[in-house]
Amino acid sequence: NIRKAMNAGAFDFLTKPLDFDDVRVTLAKAIEHTQRLKRAIEQERLAQEALRKMNEELERRVKERTAELAAANVSLRAANAELDAFAHTVAHDLKNPLGVVMGYADIVATYSHEMELEELETFLHTIRKSGRTAVNIIEELLLLAGVRKENVKMMPLDMSKIIKKVQERLALLVEEYQGQITLPDGWPVAQGYAPWVEEVWINYLSNGLKYGGQPPCLELGATPQSDGMICFWVQDNGSGMTPEAQANLFAEFSRLNDVQAEGHGLGLSIVRRIAEKLGGQVGVKSDGVLGQGSLFYFTLPGVEKNN
């Protein structure tokens, strides 16, 4: 019976008649065995809890790493797209003015002794204009690269001073297109980096002068928003834009107007990059109604007023 009981898994045994000393010894052994089982169960529970936490931590790290890889993949695709667009700009937009320079320079070098002075001046004017176009493209490519890589310190902006510099830089263009620029009485104070904000205004105003009404009339202004941002805008008197054109306007290296644009499509890409780097956004509002024009805007963080 004892052998059968032990083989069946009995912990211990007692015989009749009971010997209470045996009972005490058996109970003591049973208590010790039970405590060992409890400790083993507790250790197993702790091990399972530790394993669960390790699995949760592993899952968290996997999710974080997956998100990082996904973000890196998006950045890589964007970088590849920019590289393709950059190559296109260099291969086509930069090639064109340089080709004009080289072609006209060859003609001048070969036939200058046979040319009339007026014809020679026309050729030289074309060479200078195409050379200036090539230089502008290179400067904007360098600016775009700088905006991507450089980290600048945000400072309160003196917008009146910035606009004054912009008007000085665009004086010849304003005279060429007989443009009119209307300014507000004052500007709310925003935070940003003055040289970059100046480039935003340069792009918006030069586009407004080139592709606005005839003559172009541009109104500048700023509107504080409820979220603490300030919306700076340029309203032109051009022909307006379709929703499709508005959706693609700020894409990398897109042209302002595929029919009229003589530019190379870098300007609005730079505007978007600058605004995003400074914590803002860009956009355009237009009903697409002939003669009602378009409103181009960018936002910057406002400066909090001290109580």
Steps between C-alpha positions, in 0.01 A plus 500: 500500500782740588677424172179547300427827680852638439490389138166682467667826615429504873725743686535281813308246699378423849423155640236389738488514787621864475822595668464872578875550479479366145204730438699805619801404285276440197318831548831682534621342176171588332522863615861528376407341169202736464720800568747380237212469255378850585850640452530316168160629389592856604834475316318374193252788527784750532678343206182516291448864602860582410456318169179693433673832569791398279259413221320833541830686496610304194172576325537868588853510366394317186217752445736792562759355268236424239377860523857628473563283197173613343592865560849439365346332196273799441796736538704287264224502239468877539876540470502284187215705355690819578813356344308414184347847494840656565649301214213611278556864595872480433458299180222710349433836664866576563608357167272732302646838606854365488432366151379845395813659647732260322311519170490880486858527626616272216316719249649816643848347508472387137311782333544805723712673235207474253225614744345840531542662842127479574491128416808434710345684797185286464705181507698617803178598679361149438823343630486713815131424559548124457808508722300679771230234471758224546649679802152540653433128461830414668435745784153355562634144495758602761229671707279192482790280614575744783141503621500120512817472707534820701343552843439865584402685815144635505486871578227769506474648150495865399272441201505865390877483468481170311239637255715808440792278395267298278376815326858614441589164343189501279516867395601422141236228467231734636606764247507248214145376566367835625387323816327650803560366851270594788625451856310487832537774761681260732613141543439257788823360642583143402798275563725377224832545323510831313714397196272202429179701549640760260538227237137394551380853430735529202351188342139595567536861380709419193244239395220749562673759284569256217173308496252740659274747325596759243627706665552284810353630825618321812360549848700373799363428844508285813226336703554362855336160550338340801772234528773760560624494141509805273394470137695728263349535154525652153180565303551547125263606222585216262270255326470261795589131519311174459482254795728262309764768455473597867551139612829465309629852546744440785621158385872458454624690195149568367443796271269784587340491157604244239397732218623838617776420747850585393635394839637163595254401772735518798353807670180360650678181604740717697210697649339180628828369643571827679154529654503138621852538641381807695196315637242636257316409182440638152197503275294680238134599489329565169145464372628451148284792383658709228626832633450425870859393550660273756613535859835341583580462869747362751470467877750558779478467879395820671691656789324453832423824680614533859220558748 
